[in-house]
């Protein structure tokens, strides 16, 4: 296993596993960020939960890429009206670093076809008294030689399951957490658009809460759940497919802010005003 570890004030706040050779192909091997911790040391990410073994902290994933699954697990099939375990789980491979936090990756199908070259950039920034931010940006270039279609279970017929892209899975204790967004709040933010969305959860074992703030440079459509588990994803293709022609690139960028305590709307609004997402 190859990884990068980030420490602040004596706390390991972030670990980036960029090559995990032991991952089962059914889980769609890919790099991931886990564990993720606040500056107080509280864990705010989950790893291989029993219900979805392919959920790993915070990871860049695509649930349906021209019929291939770079998410892991079963694939939602419209004709079956459910998930089917298919031999279509792909792999996102680490190809090397070009500098600190600048990584080259390649996406390969189960059959070994090379479909995407990715240039990924990430860094820890804006470390303040009770928060820090992960800036994450990626450029996906279609090298398949044919068009690529980004989709999701929702584009394949399952309502309100449009997960596709950068995905965070929260700890078990974060179930029934609070969702606060630029344009609304609560679980009703599923499928709605906003430039930012925050998830507030409570910890077991300690009398503390933590907040995860997700920012995008433009309004995006959100996949968000508070039950049966905590999850947030600024979706690439929530309910509409996205086409990427051969040879062309898609650029995506986000900020994930890890905050100590339960931040309310006024504090979140003030933070966003001072810290724009320009990735």
C-alpha positions in Angstrom: 0.0 0.0 0.0 1.4 3.4 -1.0 0.1 6.5 0.8 0.6 10.1 1.7 0.0 11.4 5.3 -0.8 14.9 6.3 -0.3 16.1 9.9 -1.3 19.4 11.5 -0.5 20.3 15.1 0.4 16.8 16.0 -2.8 15.3 14.5 -2.9 13.1 11.4 -5.8 14.9 9.6 -5.6 13.1 6.3 -4.2 10.0 4.6 -4.3 9.6 0.8 -4.0 6.0 -0.3 -3.0 6.1 -3.9 -2.1 2.5 -4.6 -3.9 -0.3 -2.7 -2.9 -3.5 -4.4 -5.1 -5.7 -2.1 -8.4 -4.2 -3.2 -10.8 -6.7 -4.7 -11.7 -5.9 -8.3 -15.4 -6.0 -7.3 -14.7 -2.9 -5.2 -13.3 -1.1 -8.3 -9.7 -0.3 -7.0 -9.0 3.4 -6.9 -7.2 6.0 -4.8 -9.1 7.4 -1.7 -8.7 9.8 1.2 -9.1 8.0 4.6 -8.9 8.5 7.4 -10.0 12.1 7.5 -10.0 13.9 10.8 -10.7 17.3 12.3 -8.0 19.2 14.1 -9.5 17.8 17.3 -8.7 14.3 16.0 -12.3 13.3 15.4 -12.8 10.8 12.5 -15.2 12.1 9.8 -14.9 9.3 7.2 -15.8 5.7 6.9 -13.9 2.8 5.3 -15.4 -0.4 3.7 -18.6 -0.3 5.7 -20.4 -3.7 5.8 -23.3 -2.4 3.6 -21.1 -1.1 0.8 -17.5 -2.4 1.0 -16.5 -0.2 -2.0 -17.2 3.0 0.0 -13.8 4.3 1.0 -13.7 7.7 2.8 -13.6 10.3 0.0 -12.9 9.1 -3.5 -13.3 10.1 -7.1 -15.7 7.6 -8.7 -18.1 7.2 -11.6 -21.0 4.8 -11.2 -21.7 4.4 -14.9 -19.2 5.3 -17.6 -20.5 4.0 -21.0 -21.8 0.9 -19.2 -18.7 0.4 -17.1 -18.7 0.7 -13.3 -15.8 2.6 -11.7 -17.7 2.9 -8.4 -17.7 -0.7 -7.2 -20.4 -3.2 -6.3 -23.4 -3.9 -8.4 -24.6 -1.9 -11.4 -28.2 -0.6 -11.6 -29.8 -2.2 -14.7 -33.0 -0.6 -16.0 -34.4 -3.9 -17.4 -33.9 -5.7 -14.1 -35.2 -2.8 -12.0 -32.4 -3.4 -9.6 -28.7 -3.9 -9.0 -26.9 -6.7 -10.8 -23.3 -7.9 -10.2 -21.7 -7.6 -13.6 -18.1 -8.2 -14.7 -17.7 -4.5 -15.4 -15.9 -2.9 -12.4 -13.0 -0.9 -13.6 -9.7 0.3 -12.0 -8.3 3.8 -11.6 -4.5 3.3 -11.5 -1.8 5.5 -10.1 0.8 6.3 -12.8 3.0 8.7 -11.0 3.4 12.1 -9.4 4.5 15.2 -11.3 5.1 17.2 -8.1 3.6 17.6 -4.7 -0.1 16.9 -5.0 -0.1 16.5 -8.8 -0.8 13.0 -9.8 -1.2 11.2 -13.1 -3.8 8.3 -13.2 -5.4 6.1 -15.9 -8.8 4.5 -16.0 -9.0 0.9 -17.3 -12.1 -1.3 -17.8 -12.3 -4.9 -16.4 -11.2 -6.1 -19.9 -8.1 -3.9 -19.8 -9.2 -1.1 -22.1 -7.7 2.3 -21.4 -10.4 4.9 -21.4 -9.3 8.0 -19.4 -6.1 9.8 -18.6 -6.5 11.8 -15.4 -4.5 14.7 -14.0 -5.4 15.1 -10.4 -4.3 18.1 -8.1 -4.9 18.2 -4.4 -3.6 20.1 -1.4 -4.4 20.8 2.3 -4.9 24.6 2.7 -6.6 27.2 4.9 -5.7 25.6 8.2 -7.4 27.8 10.8 -8.3 27.5 14.5 -11.0 24.9 14.0 -11.1 24.0 10.3 -8.9 23.0 7.4 -9.7 22.5 3.7 -8.8 20.0 1.0 -8.7 21.5 -2.5 -9.3 18.9 -5.1 -9.3 19.3 -8.9 -9.1 16.9 -11.7 -9.0 16.9 -15.5 -10.4 13.8 -17.2 -9.3 13.2 -20.8 -11.1 10.8 -23.1 -8.4 8.5 -24.7 -10.9 5.7 -25.6 -11.0 6.6 -29.3 -14.8 6.8 -29.0 -17.3 8.9 -27.0 -17.7 8.4 -23.3 -21.1 8.8 -21.5 -21.2 9.7 -17.8 -24.3 8.4 -16.1 -25.8 7.2 -12.8 -28.4 4.8 -11.4 -30.9 7.7 -11.9 -30.1 8.2 -15.5 -30.7 4.4 -15.8 -34.1 4.6 -14.1 -33.7 4.6 -10.4 -35.1 7.8 -8.8 -33.0 9.9 -6.5 -29.9 7.8 -6.8 -27.8 10.0 -9.1 -24.4 9.4 -7.5 -21.5 10.0 -9.8 -18.1 11.7 -9.1 -16.4 12.8 -5.9 -18.1 10.8 -3.1 -17.9 11.1 0.7 -19.1 8.4 3.1 -19.5 9.5 6.7 -19.1 7.6 10.0 -22.0 5.5 11.3 -22.8 8.0 14.0 -23.4 10.7 11.4 -26.7 9.0 10.4 -29.6 11.5 10.7 -27.2 14.4 10.6 -28.1 18.0 9.6 -27.8 19.2 6.0 -27.4 22.9 5.4 -27.0 24.3 1.8 -26.9 27.6 0.0 -30.4 26.9 -1.5 -32.1 24.9 1.2 -31.6 22.3 4.0 -32.3 18.8 5.1 -32.6 15.6 3.0 -34.7 17.5 0.5 -31.4 18.8 -1.0 -31.2 15.4 -2.8 -31.3 16.3 -6.5 -31.2 20.0 -5.9 -28.6 22.5 -7.1 -26.4 24.7 -5.0 -22.8 26.0 -4.9 -22.2 24.6 -1.4 -23.6 22.0 1.0 -22.7 21.2 4.6 -23.2 18.0 6.6 -23.2 18.2 10.4 -22.8 15.0 12.3 -22.3 13.8 15.9 -19.6 11.5 17.2 -19.8 8.4 19.4 -17.5 8.3 22.4 -17.0 12.1 22.7 -19.4 14.9 23.3 -18.6 16.7 20.0 -19.9 17.3 16.5 -18.2 18.0 13.3 -19.1 19.6 10.0 -18.1 18.8 6.4 -18.6 21.7 4.0 -18.5 20.9 0.3 -17.9 23.8 -2.2 -18.0 24.0 -6.0 -17.2 26.9 -8.2 -20.6 26.8 -9.9 -24.0 25.4 -8.8 -24.0 21.6 -8.9 -26.6 18.9 -8.4 -26.2 17.1 -5.1 -26.6 13.5 -4.1 -27.0 13.6 -0.3 -28.3 11.1 2.2 -28.7 11.3 6.0 -30.1 7.7 6.3 -29.4 4.8 6.2 -25.9 6.4 6.2 -24.3 9.8 5.8 -23.1 10.5 2.2 -22.5 13.6 0.0 -21.6 13.8 -3.7 -21.6 16.8 -6.0 -22.8 14.7 -8.9 -21.5 14.9 -12.5 -24.6 13.2 -13.9 -27.4 13.1 -11.4 -30.4 12.8 -13.7 -28.9 13.8 -17.1 -26.1 12.0 -18.9 -22.9 13.9 -19.8 -21.1 13.2 -23.1 -17.3 13.5 -23.4 -16.2 13.3 -27.0 -13.0 11.5 -27.9 -9.8 13.5 -27.2 -11.7 16.1 -25.2 -11.3 16.8 -21.4 -13.6 17.5 -18.5 -12.4 19.7 -15.7 -13.8 19.4 -12.1 -12.9 21.1 -8.9 -14.1 21.2 -5.3 -13.2 22.2 -1.7 -13.9 20.0 1.2 -13.7 21.8 4.5 -13.4 19.8 7.7 -14.7 21.7 10.6 -14.6 21.1 14.4 -18.1 21.6 15.9 -21.6 22.1 14.6 -21.5 25.0 12.3 -24.8 26.9 11.7 -25.9 28.7 8.6 -24.6 32.1 9.5 -21.1 30.7 10.1 -21.2 28.7 6.9 -22.3 31.7 4.9 -19.5 33.8 6.4 -16.9 31.2 5.7 -18.0 30.7 2.1 -17.8 34.5 1.5 -14.2 34.5 2.7 -13.1 31.2 1.0 -14.2 30.9 -2.6 -13.9 27.7 -4.6 -12.1 28.6 -7.8 -10.8 25.2 -8.8 
